Amino acid sequence: MRDDVKKAKLKLYLNDEHEASHAISKQEFYRDEIKLLPDMNEGDININTTYVFDLGDKVEVGVYFRNGLSEAINFDKVSLKILNFKNEVVANQIFELREVGDIPAYSVVPWKLYFNKKNVFANIIELQEGWHVVFDTNIKAHNSMKIEFENVPNKSEFDKLRKYLDKLPPIAAGNISISSYEIQKSNNGELMVALILRNAAPRKIKVEKIHITIKNNENNKVVFVGTFNTTDLEVNSLKAEFLQLSLRADQLLEPDFNVDNLSVYFNE
Protein backbone atom coordinates (compact mmCIF):
# COMPACT_ATOMS: atom_id res chain seq x y z
CA MET A 1 0.00 0.00 0.00
CA ARG A 2 1.29 3.44 -0.90
CA ASP A 3 1.91 5.70 2.07
CA ASP A 4 1.76 8.92 0.02
CA VAL A 5 -1.91 8.54 -0.97
CA LYS A 6 -3.96 11.35 0.56
CA LYS A 7 -7.48 10.99 1.85
CA ALA A 8 -9.90 13.16 -0.10
CA LYS A 9 -11.57 16.02 1.76
CA LEU A 10 -14.94 16.38 0.13
CA LYS A 11 -17.80 18.85 0.46
CA LEU A 12 -21.47 18.73 -0.44
CA TYR A 13 -22.44 20.15 -3.83
CA LEU A 14 -25.99 20.80 -5.09
CA ASN A 15 -26.74 22.47 -8.40
CA ASP A 16 -29.63 24.92 -8.73
CA GLU A 17 -32.07 22.25 -9.88
CA HIS A 18 -31.40 19.70 -7.14
CA GLU A 19 -34.46 19.06 -4.98
CA ALA A 20 -32.57 20.16 -1.85
CA SER A 21 -30.87 23.22 -3.34
CA HIS A 22 -33.09 25.55 -1.25
CA ALA A 23 -33.81 23.25 1.69
CA ILE A 24 -31.35 24.13 4.47
CA SER A 25 -32.47 21.33 6.80
CA LYS A 26 -32.02 18.74 4.05
CA GLN A 27 -28.56 20.08 3.27
CA GLU A 28 -27.58 19.74 6.93
CA PHE A 29 -28.87 16.16 6.87
CA TYR A 30 -26.70 15.41 3.82
CA ARG A 31 -23.63 16.96 5.46
CA ASP A 32 -24.10 14.84 8.59
CA GLU A 33 -24.57 11.70 6.50
CA ILE A 34 -21.48 12.46 4.39
CA LYS A 35 -19.37 12.52 7.56
CA LEU A 36 -20.34 8.88 8.18
CA LEU A 37 -19.22 7.66 4.74
CA PRO A 38 -15.99 5.62 4.50
CA ASP A 39 -12.78 7.48 3.69
CA MET A 40 -11.74 7.61 0.07
CA ASN A 41 -8.45 8.53 -1.59
CA GLU A 42 -7.75 11.53 -3.74
CA GLY A 43 -7.98 10.54 -7.40
CA ASP A 44 -10.87 8.11 -6.85
CA ILE A 45 -14.48 8.27 -8.05
CA ASN A 46 -16.89 6.54 -5.70
CA ILE A 47 -20.55 5.73 -5.17
CA ASN A 48 -22.05 4.99 -1.75
CA THR A 49 -25.47 3.55 -0.95
CA THR A 50 -27.52 4.91 1.96
CA TYR A 51 -30.95 3.28 1.57
CA VAL A 52 -32.96 0.87 -0.59
CA PHE A 53 -36.77 1.11 -0.82
CA ASP A 54 -39.16 -1.23 -2.62
CA LEU A 55 -41.75 1.02 -4.31
CA GLY A 56 -43.67 -1.84 -5.91
CA ASP A 57 -42.99 -1.33 -9.60
CA LYS A 58 -39.43 -0.10 -8.99
CA VAL A 59 -36.66 0.07 -6.42
CA GLU A 60 -35.47 3.44 -5.12
CA VAL A 61 -31.84 3.64 -4.01
CA GLY A 62 -30.26 6.64 -2.31
CA VAL A 63 -26.61 7.17 -3.25
CA TYR A 64 -23.79 9.67 -3.03
CA PHE A 65 -21.57 10.25 -6.06
CA ARG A 66 -18.14 11.26 -4.78
CA ASN A 67 -15.46 12.90 -6.91
CA GLY A 68 -11.94 12.74 -5.49
CA LEU A 69 -10.34 14.20 -8.61
CA SER A 70 -8.82 17.66 -8.85
CA GLU A 71 -11.16 18.54 -11.73
CA ALA A 72 -14.88 18.43 -12.34
CA ILE A 73 -16.47 15.35 -13.91
CA ASN A 74 -19.87 14.40 -15.28
CA PHE A 75 -21.53 11.16 -16.28
CA ASP A 76 -23.33 10.21 -19.46
CA LYS A 77 -24.72 6.71 -19.86
CA VAL A 78 -23.55 4.49 -16.99
CA SER A 79 -24.18 0.84 -16.14
CA LEU A 80 -24.80 0.31 -12.43
CA LYS A 81 -25.25 -2.91 -10.46
CA ILE A 82 -26.70 -3.74 -7.07
CA LEU A 83 -24.73 -6.36 -5.13
CA ASN A 84 -25.84 -8.25 -2.02
CA PHE A 85 -23.65 -9.07 0.99
CA LYS A 86 -22.16 -12.00 -0.96
CA ASN A 87 -21.24 -9.60 -3.78
CA GLU A 88 -23.72 -11.36 -6.03
CA VAL A 89 -25.44 -9.23 -8.68
CA VAL A 90 -29.11 -8.75 -7.74
CA ALA A 91 -29.87 -5.90 -10.15
CA ASN A 92 -28.34 -4.35 -13.24
CA GLN A 93 -29.44 -1.30 -15.21
CA ILE A 94 -28.10 1.39 -17.53
CA PHE A 95 -28.77 4.94 -16.33
CA GLU A 96 -28.74 8.27 -18.15
CA LEU A 97 -27.01 10.49 -15.58
CA ARG A 98 -26.77 13.76 -17.50
CA GLU A 99 -29.18 15.36 -15.03
CA VAL A 100 -26.64 14.91 -12.26
CA GLY A 101 -24.64 17.59 -14.05
CA ASP A 102 -21.08 18.57 -13.24
CA ILE A 103 -19.61 17.23 -10.00
CA PRO A 104 -16.90 19.73 -9.03
CA ALA A 105 -13.48 18.66 -7.80
CA TYR A 106 -13.52 17.09 -4.33
CA SER A 107 -17.30 17.17 -4.09
CA VAL A 108 -20.20 14.91 -3.16
CA VAL A 109 -23.61 14.89 -4.86
CA PRO A 110 -26.63 13.07 -3.34
CA TRP A 111 -28.89 11.34 -5.84
CA LYS A 112 -31.79 8.92 -6.19
CA LEU A 113 -31.66 5.96 -8.56
CA TYR A 114 -34.69 3.99 -9.70
CA PHE A 115 -34.17 0.38 -10.79
CA ASN A 116 -37.04 -1.10 -12.80
CA LYS A 117 -38.35 -4.31 -11.27
CA LYS A 118 -37.60 -6.18 -14.50
CA ASN A 119 -33.91 -5.47 -13.85
CA VAL A 120 -34.03 -6.77 -10.26
CA PHE A 121 -33.31 -10.48 -9.76
CA ALA A 122 -34.42 -10.95 -6.15
CA ASN A 123 -37.74 -11.16 -4.34
CA ILE A 124 -36.67 -9.61 -1.03
CA ILE A 125 -35.33 -6.07 -1.23
CA GLU A 126 -33.74 -4.56 1.85
CA LEU A 127 -30.62 -2.61 2.74
CA GLN A 128 -29.86 -4.66 5.85
CA GLU A 129 -28.98 -7.57 3.61
CA GLY A 130 -25.94 -5.61 2.50
CA TRP A 131 -27.29 -4.37 -0.82
CA HIS A 132 -25.11 -1.68 -2.35
CA VAL A 133 -24.73 -0.01 -5.74
CA VAL A 134 -21.46 -0.23 -7.67
CA PHE A 135 -20.29 0.98 -11.04
CA ASP A 136 -20.06 -1.67 -13.72
CA THR A 137 -16.57 -2.42 -14.97
CA ASN A 138 -16.53 0.27 -17.67
CA ILE A 139 -17.38 3.47 -15.84
CA LYS A 140 -17.60 6.47 -18.15
CA ALA A 141 -16.82 9.66 -16.27
CA HIS A 142 -16.04 12.58 -18.53
CA ASN A 143 -13.68 15.37 -17.69
CA SER A 144 -15.96 18.36 -17.82
CA MET A 145 -15.21 20.78 -20.66
CA LYS A 146 -16.52 24.08 -19.32
CA ILE A 147 -18.10 25.88 -22.26
CA GLU A 148 -19.70 29.31 -22.00
CA PHE A 149 -21.74 31.45 -24.36
CA GLU A 150 -20.11 34.20 -26.41
CA ASN A 151 -23.37 35.72 -27.61
CA VAL A 152 -26.85 35.72 -26.08
CA PRO A 153 -29.91 37.79 -27.05
CA ASN A 154 -30.60 39.38 -23.64
CA LYS A 155 -30.29 38.88 -19.89
CA SER A 156 -33.48 36.88 -19.35
CA GLU A 157 -32.73 34.63 -22.32
CA PHE A 158 -29.19 34.10 -21.04
CA ASP A 159 -30.42 32.42 -17.85
CA LYS A 160 -32.61 30.05 -19.83
CA LEU A 161 -29.88 29.27 -22.36
CA ARG A 162 -27.23 28.74 -19.67
CA LYS A 163 -29.37 26.09 -17.95
CA TYR A 164 -30.03 24.40 -21.30
CA LEU A 165 -26.33 24.47 -22.14
CA ASP A 166 -25.47 22.78 -18.85
CA LYS A 167 -27.93 19.95 -19.61
CA LEU A 168 -26.51 19.12 -23.04
CA PRO A 169 -24.57 15.84 -23.35
CA PRO A 170 -20.85 16.11 -22.55
CA ILE A 171 -18.69 17.04 -25.52
CA ALA A 172 -15.31 15.35 -25.96
CA ALA A 173 -12.17 17.47 -26.15
CA GLY A 174 -11.38 18.47 -29.72
CA ASN A 175 -14.94 18.10 -30.99
CA ILE A 176 -17.64 20.54 -32.09
CA SER A 177 -21.35 20.02 -31.60
CA ILE A 178 -24.61 21.46 -32.96
CA SER A 179 -27.81 21.06 -30.94
CA SER A 180 -31.34 22.28 -31.52
CA TYR A 181 -32.63 24.59 -28.80
CA GLU A 182 -36.08 25.81 -29.79
CA ILE A 183 -38.49 25.86 -32.74
CA GLN A 184 -41.19 28.50 -33.06
CA LYS A 185 -43.78 29.27 -35.76
CA SER A 186 -44.89 32.83 -36.48
CA ASN A 187 -48.37 33.95 -37.51
CA ASN A 188 -47.27 34.22 -41.16
CA GLY A 189 -46.12 30.59 -41.20
CA GLU A 190 -42.40 31.35 -40.88
CA LEU A 191 -40.41 28.83 -38.85
CA MET A 192 -37.69 30.04 -36.47
CA VAL A 193 -35.10 27.40 -35.56
CA ALA A 194 -32.68 28.22 -32.74
CA LEU A 195 -29.41 26.27 -32.50
CA ILE A 196 -26.48 26.07 -30.08
CA LEU A 197 -22.99 25.45 -31.47
CA ARG A 198 -20.27 24.29 -29.06
CA ASN A 199 -16.53 24.21 -29.70
CA ALA A 200 -14.37 21.99 -27.49
CA ALA A 201 -11.37 22.23 -29.83
CA PRO A 202 -8.22 24.05 -28.67
CA ARG A 203 -8.58 26.69 -31.41
CA LYS A 204 -11.25 28.85 -33.04
CA ILE A 205 -13.34 27.09 -35.69
CA LYS A 206 -15.16 28.52 -38.69
CA VAL A 207 -18.54 27.08 -39.64
CA GLU A 208 -19.23 27.61 -43.35
CA LYS A 209 -22.34 25.48 -43.84
CA ILE A 210 -25.02 23.84 -41.70
CA HIS A 211 -27.19 21.17 -43.28
CA ILE A 212 -30.42 20.46 -41.41
CA THR A 213 -33.43 18.22 -41.81
CA ILE A 214 -36.64 18.84 -39.87
CA LYS A 215 -39.06 15.97 -39.44
CA ASN A 216 -42.57 15.69 -38.07
CA ASN A 217 -42.49 12.92 -35.44
CA GLU A 218 -46.23 12.29 -35.79
CA ASN A 219 -46.04 11.02 -39.36
CA ASN A 220 -42.25 10.90 -39.95
CA LYS A 221 -42.62 13.30 -42.88
CA VAL A 222 -39.89 15.78 -43.77
CA VAL A 223 -40.96 19.36 -43.10
CA PHE A 224 -37.75 20.96 -44.35
CA VAL A 225 -34.37 19.95 -45.73
CA GLY A 226 -31.65 22.35 -46.79
CA THR A 227 -28.21 23.85 -46.29
CA PHE A 228 -27.50 27.25 -44.74
CA ASN A 229 -24.37 29.20 -45.64
CA THR A 230 -22.77 30.54 -42.47
CA THR A 231 -19.39 31.69 -43.80
CA ASP A 232 -19.10 34.51 -41.25
CA LEU A 233 -19.78 32.26 -38.26
CA GLU A 234 -16.77 31.62 -35.99
CA VAL A 235 -16.78 29.95 -32.57
CA ASN A 236 -13.83 30.43 -30.24
CA SER A 237 -12.30 27.60 -28.23
CA LEU A 238 -14.45 26.42 -25.28
CA LYS A 239 -17.24 28.76 -26.34
CA ALA A 240 -20.84 28.34 -27.49
CA GLU A 241 -22.75 30.38 -30.05
CA PHE A 242 -26.50 30.95 -30.23
CA LEU A 243 -27.75 30.90 -33.83
CA GLN A 244 -31.27 31.44 -35.13
CA LEU A 245 -32.33 30.36 -38.62
CA SER A 246 -35.46 31.60 -40.40
CA LEU A 247 -37.46 29.40 -42.77
CA ARG A 248 -40.08 31.02 -44.99
CA ALA A 249 -43.48 29.37 -45.24
CA ASP A 250 -42.89 28.58 -48.93
CA GLN A 251 -39.74 26.62 -48.01
CA LEU A 252 -41.66 24.14 -45.84
CA LEU A 253 -42.57 20.83 -47.47
CA GLU A 254 -45.46 20.17 -45.09
CA PRO A 255 -47.52 23.18 -43.92
CA ASP A 256 -49.63 21.52 -41.20
CA PHE A 257 -47.76 20.42 -38.08
CA ASN A 258 -47.39 20.99 -34.35
CA VAL A 259 -44.00 22.54 -33.56
CA ASP A 260 -43.80 20.43 -30.39
CA ASN A 261 -43.64 17.33 -32.61
CA LEU A 262 -40.72 18.55 -34.74
CA SER A 263 -37.17 17.24 -34.49
CA VAL A 264 -34.04 18.72 -36.06
CA TYR A 265 -31.31 16.52 -37.54
CA PHE A 266 -27.90 17.52 -38.81
CA ASN A 267 -25.84 16.10 -41.72
CA GLU A 268 -28.57 13.71 -42.91
N, C-alpha and C positions, 0 to 999 in steps of 0.2 A: 504493500500500500504506500502511495506517495505521501510524504509528510508535508509537502508544500501546497497541497490542495486546500483552498480556502472555502469555508462554509459561506453560502450565499446569504446575504442580508436582504430580505425581500419586503416590499411594502404593498399594501392593497391598492389596486387600480380599478376604477370604474369609469367607463366612457359615459357620455351624456345620455345615451339611450338605455343604459342598464337599469333594470327595475329598481335598484337600490341607490341610484345616483343622487337622489334627493331625500333619502330616508336615513337620517343620522343614526337612529337606533339600530337599524339593520347593518350599517357600516361598522358600528362598534361591535356588533355580534360577529361579523366577519373577521375583524381584527383580533378578537379574542380567540376565535377558532383557528386562525392562521398560526397563532403562537403555539398551538398544540400539535401542529403538523411536524413530521420528522424533519431533521436537518437535511439539507441538500447542498451539493457542492456548486461552486461557481462553474459555469460552462454547461450545466445540465438543464434539460427541459423535463418537467415532471408533471404528473397528474395524480391527484389524491382524491379518494372517495370519502364522503362524509355521511351519506345516507342512501338507502335504497327503498323506494316505495312501490308497491304493486297497485297500479291505478285501474286494474281490470283489463283494458285493452292494450295497455302499455306499461312500461316500467320506468319510473322517474328516478334518476340518479343525480345526487348533488356532488359536484366535483370542484376542485381548484386546479386551474392551469397555472403552473409556476415556471417563470422564465428566469433562469440563472445566467443568461448570456449578457454581455455588455452592450447589446444592441437590441432594438425592438424586433419582434417576430410576429407573424400571423399565420393562421392555418387556412388551408383551402378544403380539399376533400380528404378526410382522415378516417381510417379504419380503426375502430375501437373494439376491445373485447372486455367482457366481464369474466373474471376468474373466481372460483370458489376457494376455500381454504386449502384444498389440495392442488391448487393452481390448474384445475381443469377448466376448460372453456365452457361457460354456461350461457353465453350470449355473444353475438358478433354482429356488428352493423357498421355501415359506412355513413359518416356524418358530414354534412356541409357546415363548416364552422366559420364561414366568412363573417357572420354576424358578431362573432366574438371580437372582431376587429384587431387592431394592433395591441400587443401586449408589450409595454415598454420594458427596457432593461431592468432586471432585478425587481420584477413585479409579479403580483398574484392576482388572478381574475377568477371570481366565483362564477359558476355556470351550472345550468341544469341540462341534463341529457335525457332524451326519451327514446328508449329501446322499444320497437314494435314487438308485440308478443310472438309474432312469427319468427323473430330472430332470437328468441329466448328458449333454451333447451332444458329447462327445469320447471318442475311444478311448484316448488316451494321457493319463495323469493324473500330473503331477509338478510340484512346486513350482518347480523350476529353470526351468520355462518361463514363470515370471512370474505364475502363478495367484495370485489374491488375492480375498478376499471383500469385498463392498461392500454397503451398504444400498441397497435399491431406492429409487426417487425419493420415495416417501411413507413415510418413517420415522415410526413411532409410539412416541415415548418419552414416558412419562407422568410428570409431576411427582408424586412420591410423597407421598400423603396419609397421614401417620403416625397410625394409629388404634390405640388401646389399650383393653383391657378395663376396664370399670367394676366388673363383678361376676364372680367365678369361684368354683366350688364349694370348692376346696381347693388347697393348694400343688402337689401332684403333678399335678392336673388342669390347673392354670394353665400348666405347662410344655408340656403336650400341646396345649392350646388356643392358646397363643401361637404355636407353630410352624404350626398349621393356619391361624391368622389371617394369618400372613405369606405363606402360599401362595395365599390367595384372589386372584382377579383384581383388578387395580387398580380403584378406585372413583373416578369423576370428582367434582371439587369440586361441592358443592351437592346431591349425590345421596344416597339411602339404599339399603341393600341388605340382603336376607335370604338366607342360605345355610344349607343343611342341613349338620349336622355329624356326627350319629351317630343310628342307629336301633337300638334294642334291644327284644327281646321277652321278657317275664317268663314264669315258669312257669304263671301263671294266664291267659296269652293276652293280657295287656295290652301295648300297644305304646308305647314311650317314644321320642319324636322330639325330638332336641336341635337347636336352631337358633342361628345367630349373626346378630345385627342390627348393621349398621354405619351410622354417621351421618357423612357428609362435608359436611353443611350447616353454615353458620356459626352456627347457633342450635340449641337443644334441640328435639327433635321428639317428638311424642306419637303412639304407635301404638295405635289403638283396635281394629282388627280385623286378623286374619291369616287369609287364605283359603288352604288347602292341598289339594293332591290327591296321593295316594300311589298309584303304579302298580307293578305287578309286571312287571319287564322280560322275564321268561321268556315270559309269555303276553299281555302288554300289557293285562291286566285292572286295573281300578281297585280298590284295596284299601280306600281311604278317601277321602272328599271332604267337606269341611266348613269352617266358619268359626269361629274362636276369638275371643272378646271379650277384648281386652287393654287395657282403658281405663286401667288404672293404670300401663301401661308407658311410660316416658320414656327417651330416649337422648340424652345430652348431645352437643354438637358434638365431632367427632373422637374419639368413643368407640364401643365395641362392647359389646353386651349378650349374655350367654348366657341362652337361654330353653329350658326343657324342657316339652314338651306330653305329656299322657297320654291315650291312646286306650283305652277299655275294649274288651274282646273282642267285646261285642255291638254295637259301633259299626263293626266291620270288615266289609266287604262280601265279602271272600274270606278264609276262615280258614287255608287251607294255603298257605304261602309260605316262602321263604328270605329272611331280612332282608337278606342280602348282595345280593339281586336287586331290592331296592326303590329307587325314586327318588322324591324329593319335588319337587313343582312348586308354584309360587305364582301366584295370580291367574288360574288357568285357568277 
